[in-house]
Amino acid sequence: MKSEGQYRKDIYPGLEVGIILKKDQRSGKITYGIVQDLLTSAAFHSRGIKVRLEDGQVGRVQMLDTDPDLD
């Protein structure tokens, strides 16, 4: 299984992503949105790069390009 969202180079403002919010870590519920800011400065993070979405929510990226037409 390819893990997504662990490399900073793959994530940029304007990208549609699926993140897990801190409060949803136990359930694994994915929240979708558009990246506004990258909050993780490291090139790699094992649990996903932390981002802020345009609506202000913060979480770790689990999925990239969430448009079902791209699959």
C-alpha positions as CSV (number, residue, x, y, z in Angstrom):
1,M,0.0,0.0,0.0
2,K,1.4,3.4,-1.0
3,S,1.3,5.8,1.9
4,E,0.4,9.3,1.0
5,G,1.0,12.7,2.7
6,Q,4.3,11.8,4.3
7,Y,6.5,13.9,2.1
8,R,6.4,17.7,2.2
9,K,7.5,17.9,-1.5
10,D,4.2,16.3,-2.6
11,I,2.0,18.9,-0.8
12,Y,1.5,22.6,-1.7
13,P,-1.1,25.3,-1.1
14,G,-4.2,24.9,-3.3
15,L,-4.0,21.0,-3.3
16,E,-7.1,19.1,-2.4
17,V,-6.3,16.7,0.4
18,G,-7.9,14.4,3.0
19,I,-6.6,15.0,6.6
20,I,-7.2,13.5,10.0
21,L,-8.0,16.1,12.6
22,K,-6.5,15.6,16.1
23,K,-10.0,14.9,17.5
24,D,-10.6,12.3,14.9
25,Q,-7.3,10.3,15.3
26,R,-9.0,7.4,17.2
27,S,-11.9,7.0,14.7
28,G,-9.8,7.7,11.6
29,K,-12.4,10.0,10.1
30,I,-11.1,11.9,7.1
31,T,-11.8,15.6,6.5
32,Y,-11.4,17.0,3.0
33,G,-10.3,20.4,2.0
34,I,-7.8,22.7,0.2
35,V,-4.3,23.3,1.7
36,Q,-3.7,26.8,2.8
37,D,-0.4,26.4,4.8
38,L,2.1,23.6,5.5
39,L,2.8,23.5,9.2
40,T,5.4,20.7,9.2
41,S,8.9,22.0,8.3
42,A,10.5,18.5,8.0
43,A,10.8,16.9,4.6
44,F,9.2,13.7,5.9
45,H,6.8,12.8,8.7
46,S,5.7,9.2,9.4
47,R,2.2,10.2,10.4
48,G,1.6,12.7,7.6
49,I,2.6,16.3,7.0
50,K,0.5,18.7,9.2
51,V,-1.4,21.3,7.2
52,R,-4.0,24.1,7.7
53,L,-6.9,24.0,5.3
54,E,-8.5,27.1,3.8
55,D,-11.4,26.8,6.3
56,G,-8.8,26.9,9.2
57,Q,-8.9,23.2,10.3
58,V,-5.5,21.6,11.1
59,G,-4.6,18.0,10.6
60,R,-2.2,15.5,9.1
61,V,-2.5,14.6,5.4
62,Q,-3.6,11.1,4.7
63,M,-4.8,11.4,1.1
64,L,-3.8,13.5,-1.9
65,D,-5.9,14.5,-4.9
66,T,-9.2,13.4,-3.5
67,D,-11.2,14.0,-6.7
68,P,-12.8,10.6,-7.6
69,D,-12.4,11.3,-11.3
70,L,-8.7,11.0,-11.0
71,D,-8.8,7.4,-9.7
